[in-house]
Amino acid sequence: MRSVDGFCLYAAFTTNFCPNGQKTQTGVTAASQRILNNFPVMQENHGNMVAGIAAGKPNTVAPGGIAPGAKIVMANIDLTLEGITAAAQYILDRSDANNTVALSLSFGGLFQEIPRSWLKCDDNPALAGLAGVFKQLRDKGIITFASAGNTPTLDIATSVFPSCLREVVAVGSVNQLNEISWYVTMSQKIELLAPDYAISANTIGYLTSSGTSAAAPLAAGAFTLLRDAFPNATSEQILNAMKSTGTIGRRCLAQADSDGESRSCL
C-alpha cells in the first residue's frame, strides 16, 4: 500500500492531535500512524485495517488488499460532522492531482432528538453540506462507498449517515457461506454486498476483520480495479455492471427444531 496524500483534523474540544502535534495537517504524513509514549495509538487500528483491505500488499501472512497496486489518500479525523465534511472536501479538492476514483467510508453515525422528518438523510439540513460534496464527487465520476451499518434492525438506514445519502453507495456484508451477515442494517438503500471476513493488517499485526466496515473497502477496491481495466467505461457503467453481475447474497434465518438449530435460506 502506498499513501500519496493525507488529511488530519481534530476538533478543538478533543484531546487528540495530528502527527505534527497540531489540530490540522495535510500531506502524506498527515494520516500516518500516531505514536504516543513510544507506542502506537491503538484507536487507529480500525483505519489501518480498512486501508489494508483496500490496498494492502500481499505477503506470507495475509493475501493483501483487493487492489494492492492502488494509491491511498488517508484521512485521520475525529468523526464529527465537521471533520467528515472537511475530509471529503479535501479529497474533492485534490481529486485531480491524486487521480481519485473511489472513496471508502467505514463508519456511521446517528442524529438523536431531532425532528422525525430529518431522519430522511437527504432532507436533513445538517447533512446538506456533506451531501453536496458527495454529489460533486459523483458528478466527477468518483463513487463513494460507505458501510451500511452493523445494527441488526431492518430499514433504519434513513437515520444512519453517510450511507443513507443519495449519492453514496451503501455496502452490506455476506459471510463465507454467501449469507447476508446477521448483523447488517438491511434496507432498500443497500446496493452491494461484500465479504466480511477478510484478513488484513492492523496496528501491530494481522486480524480477520468483520462488519460492514470490511465490506465497504472491498467494494471500493473492486470498483477501482474495474475503472483501471476499462478506462473507456464511465463510473456509472462500471457500478451498474457490479450490481447486475454480482452473486446474490442469501438471506438466512436460524430456527431451532427438535434436533437443534437449523437454517432456512432464501
C-alpha positions in Angstrom: 0.0 0.0 0.0 1.3 3.4 -0.9 -0.1 6.6 0.6 0.2 9.6 -1.7 -1.6 12.2 0.4 -3.4 12.6 3.7 -5.7 14.8 5.8 -6.0 15.2 9.5 -8.4 17.2 11.6 -9.3 17.1 15.3 -11.8 19.4 16.9 -10.6 21.9 19.5 -12.5 20.2 22.3 -10.9 16.8 21.8 -7.6 15.7 23.4 -6.2 14.2 20.2 -3.7 15.9 17.9 -2.4 15.2 14.4 1.1 13.6 13.9 2.6 17.1 13.7 1.3 18.0 17.1 -1.3 20.4 15.8 -5.1 20.1 15.3 -4.8 20.1 11.5 -2.4 18.7 9.0 -2.3 17.8 5.3 0.1 15.8 3.1 1.5 12.2 3.1 2.3 12.1 6.8 -1.0 13.7 8.0 -2.7 10.4 8.5 0.3 8.3 9.4 0.3 6.1 12.5 0.5 8.2 15.6 2.9 7.2 18.3 2.3 8.3 21.9 4.7 7.3 24.7 6.6 5.2 22.2 3.6 3.0 21.5 1.2 3.0 18.5 -2.3 4.6 19.1 -4.5 1.5 19.1 -7.6 3.5 18.3 -6.3 3.9 14.8 -6.5 0.1 14.4 -9.8 0.3 12.5 -8.5 2.7 9.9 -5.3 0.7 9.3 -7.5 -2.4 8.9 -9.8 -1.0 6.2 -6.8 0.6 4.3 -5.2 -2.8 4.2 -8.3 -4.5 2.9 -8.4 -1.9 0.1 -4.8 -1.8 -1.0 -2.5 -3.8 1.3 0.5 -5.6 -0.2 0.3 -9.4 -0.3 2.7 -11.3 2.0 3.0 -14.7 3.6 0.6 -13.8 6.4 -2.2 -12.1 4.5 -3.4 -12.1 0.9 -3.2 -8.3 0.7 -5.8 -5.9 -0.4 -8.2 -6.3 -3.3 -6.4 -3.5 -5.2 -2.8 -3.8 -3.9 -1.5 -1.5 -6.7 -3.8 1.3 -5.8 -2.6 4.5 -4.2 -4.3 5.7 -1.0 -5.3 9.1 0.3 -6.0 8.6 4.0 -7.9 10.7 6.5 -7.4 10.8 10.2 -10.3 12.7 11.8 -12.4 12.8 14.9 -15.7 11.7 13.1 -17.5 14.9 13.9 -19.7 16.0 11.1 -17.4 19.0 10.6 -14.4 16.6 10.3 -16.1 14.3 7.9 -17.2 17.1 5.7 -13.7 18.8 5.7 -12.0 15.5 4.8 -14.4 14.8 1.9 -13.9 18.4 0.7 -10.1 17.9 0.8 -10.4 14.7 -1.2 -12.6 16.5 -3.7 -10.2 19.5 -4.0 -7.2 17.2 -4.5 -9.0 14.6 -6.7 -7.4 15.7 -10.0 -3.9 15.8 -8.5 -4.4 12.4 -6.8 -6.4 10.8 -9.7 -9.0 9.7 -7.2 -11.6 7.2 -8.5 -13.4 6.0 -5.3 -13.9 7.0 -1.7 -14.4 4.4 1.0 -16.1 5.3 4.3 -16.2 2.7 7.1 -18.1 4.5 9.9 -21.7 5.6 10.6 -23.5 8.0 12.9 -26.9 8.8 14.2 -28.7 12.0 15.0 -30.8 11.9 18.2 -33.6 14.1 19.3 -34.2 15.8 16.0 -37.5 16.2 14.0 -38.6 12.9 12.5 -38.6 14.5 9.1 -34.9 14.9 9.3 -34.3 11.2 9.6 -34.5 11.0 5.9 -30.9 11.9 5.2 -31.4 13.9 2.0 -33.9 16.2 3.8 -31.7 16.7 6.8 -30.3 20.3 6.7 -27.4 19.3 9.0 -26.2 17.0 6.3 -26.6 19.3 3.3 -23.0 20.4 3.2 -21.7 16.8 3.3 -24.3 15.7 0.7 -23.2 18.5 -1.6 -19.6 17.3 -1.5 -20.6 13.7 -2.3 -22.6 14.9 -5.2 -19.7 16.9 -6.6 -17.5 13.8 -6.3 -20.0 11.7 -8.1 -20.5 14.2 -10.8 -16.7 13.9 -11.4 -17.1 10.1 -11.7 -15.8 9.4 -8.1 -18.1 6.9 -6.4 -18.4 7.0 -2.6 -18.9 3.6 -0.9 -20.0 3.5 2.8 -20.7 0.7 5.3 -24.4 0.2 5.7 -24.1 -0.3 9.5 -23.9 -3.2 11.9 -27.2 -2.8 13.8 -29.4 -5.8 13.1 -32.6 -3.8 12.6 -34.5 -3.6 9.4 -34.6 -0.4 7.4 -33.1 2.2 9.8 -30.6 3.4 7.1 -32.7 6.6 6.8 -31.2 7.7 10.1 -27.6 6.5 9.7 -25.1 8.6 7.8 -23.3 8.7 5.5 -24.5 5.5 3.8 -28.1 6.9 3.8 -27.3 9.8 1.5 -28.5 9.6 -2.1 -25.1 9.9 -3.8 -23.4 7.2 -1.6 -23.4 3.5 -2.3 -24.4 1.6 0.8 -22.5 -1.7 1.2 -23.6 -4.6 3.4 -21.8 -7.9 4.3 -22.0 -11.6 3.5 -20.3 -14.4 5.4 -18.3 -17.3 4.0 -21.5 -19.1 3.1 -22.6 -16.1 1.0 -25.3 -15.5 3.5 -26.2 -11.9 4.4 -24.4 -11.4 7.8 -26.8 -11.4 10.7 -25.8 -8.0 12.0 -26.2 -6.0 8.8 -28.5 -2.9 8.9 -30.6 -4.0 5.9 -32.7 -1.6 3.9 -33.5 -0.9 0.3 -30.6 1.6 0.3 -28.0 -1.2 0.2 -26.7 -1.6 -3.4 -23.8 -4.1 -2.9 -22.8 -6.9 -0.6 -19.1 -7.8 0.0 -17.3 -10.4 2.3 -16.9 -9.5 5.9 -14.1 -12.0 6.8 -11.0 -10.5 5.0 -7.6 -10.9 6.7 -5.8 -7.5 7.0 -3.0 -5.8 8.8 -4.0 -3.8 11.8 -1.9 -1.5 14.0 0.6 -4.1 15.3 -0.2 -7.3 13.4 -2.9 -9.0 11.4 -6.6 -9.9 12.1 -9.6 -11.3 10.5 -11.8 -8.3 10.0 -15.6 -8.3 10.1 -18.6 -5.9 9.8 -19.7 -3.7 7.0 -16.6 -1.7 7.7 -14.7 -4.5 6.0 -17.2 -4.8 3.1 -17.0 -1.2 2.1 -13.3 -1.0 1.1 -13.7 -4.3 -0.7 -16.4 -2.8 -2.9 -14.4 0.4 -3.4 -11.3 -1.6 -4.3 -13.2 -3.8 -6.8 -14.6 -0.7 -8.4 -11.1 0.8 -8.6 -9.7 -2.3 -10.4 -12.6 -2.2 -12.9 -12.0 1.5 -13.6 -8.4 0.8 -14.4 -9.3 -2.3 -16.5 -12.0 -0.5 -18.5 -10.8 3.2 -18.9 -13.4 3.9 -21.6 -16.3 2.9 -19.4 -18.0 5.6 -17.2 -18.1 5.2 -13.4 -21.9 4.7 -13.6 -21.5 1.9 -16.2 -18.9 0.1 -14.0 -21.1 0.5 -10.9 -24.1 -0.8 -12.7 -22.1 -3.8 -14.0 -21.0 -4.6 -10.5 -24.6 -4.5 -9.3 -26.0 -6.5 -12.2 -23.4 -9.3 -12.4 -22.6 -10.0 -8.8 -23.7 -13.1 -6.9 -26.9 -12.6 -5.0 -26.4 -13.0 -1.2 -28.7 -15.4 0.5 -31.0 -14.2 3.4 -31.0 -16.9 6.1 -33.0 -17.3 9.3 -31.8 -19.6 12.1 -34.6 -21.7 13.6 -34.4 -24.1 16.4 -36.0 -27.6 16.0 -36.1 -30.8 18.0 -32.6 -31.7 16.8 -31.1 -28.3 17.5 -30.5 -25.3 15.3 -31.4 -25.3 11.6 -31.1 -22.7 8.9 -33.7 -21.6 6.4 -32.3 -19.6 3.4 -33.9 -17.7 0.5 
